[in-house]
Amino acid sequence: MYYARTLLALAAVAALLTPAHAAEPVGTGRTRPHVTEEREIGPRLRELVVDSPALGRAARVRLLTPDGWERRTPRDRWPVLYLFAGGHGDPEAWTQDYAVDQVPALRHVLVVMPEMPLFGFYSDWWNHGKGGPPKVETFHLDEVLPLLEREYGAGPRRAAAGESQGGFGALSYAARRPGLFRALAGYSGYVHPHQHPRAVKAGMDYLGLDWTALWGDPEEQRHIWRAHDPYYLAEHLRTTPVYLSSGDGRAGALDPPGAEPDPHVPGLEDPSDPFPDDVLSPTEAIMHEENRALAARLAAIRAPVTTHFYTGTHSPPYWSRELRRSLPLLLRDLTGCPRRP
């Protein structure tokens, strides 16, 4: 339900996002990303504004710092948990919706919550063969990650998790760059987008975005789609512990009484295979199919996959629960103390 309501809100924002209202453009002419502003926004919470050549603008990165981080020396290194937001791309969701700053198990890791452009799909966009911004993967992995390791105490032990599009981001990044993360979790993630290209198209059409600018046409540029799709990259996750969870789209224990169906998003439903009448959240029903498909693929290659499939919708209460359920897996191979090389 969260997905469709988020689309409604984002559609209004997108309509206002003219160049005059767009995020601050990069104006320094530098080719290396750098922090233009750093502010403390709460206990253990800091926000960086990063001048990003990959995005062609400034973007935010939020940090939840570990105990003792303020007294760090240049040699101190902490394990890192990357949390990737959904299609809205707003890193504030991790504290507002999930209260990660209140989780005791996260007091000994550096938690990184980077911004993503609206419906950016954690990818360097194809842009009809022209490339160029937004280069989301480059921003996160080639700009933010090394910057944090140079200047903010981030170490080489990393795990990643995300909700919805962020779940796709965590798994796609890990599969495209084997060895980058030691453990992964996806909560209702788009983990097999080439199985349901209509879901990508429907969401981007709704927001007025050019959906083929992302990865191209799903048939003519299927190699680009598959090069980002965790299902087709599953072999690269053979030794990485993965936690996958999703609901079936029906009202569940964490939905309010009398929950209404998601607002209609044109094109989301396949007319030849309509959703059952009791499905309130078509997006979650699609994510359920994708997560089951990826889980079966990982199990077939004997990869260490843990699953939790349940009755429920596409909404933050479930993802908050799943985040906490998955933390033992995510943090198992990380250390709670700073390391010195």
Secondary structure, 3 states (H helix, E strand, C coil): CHHHHHHHHHHHHHHHCCCCCCCCECCCCCCCCEEEEEEEEECCEEEEEEEECCCCEEEEEEEECCCCHHHCCCCCEEEEEEEECCCCCCCCHHHHCCCHHHCHHHCCCEEEEECCCCCCCCCECCHHHCCCCCEHHHHHHHHHHHHHHHHCCEEEEEEEEEECHHHHHHHHHHHHCCCCCCCEEEECCCCCHHHCHHHHHHHHHHCCCCCHHHHCCCCCCHHHHHHHCCCCCHHHHCCCCEEEEEECCCCCCCCCCCCCCCCCCCCCCCCCCCCCCCCCCHHHHHHHHHHHHHHHHHHHCCCCEEEEEECCCCCHHHHHHHHHHHHHHHHCCCCCCCECC
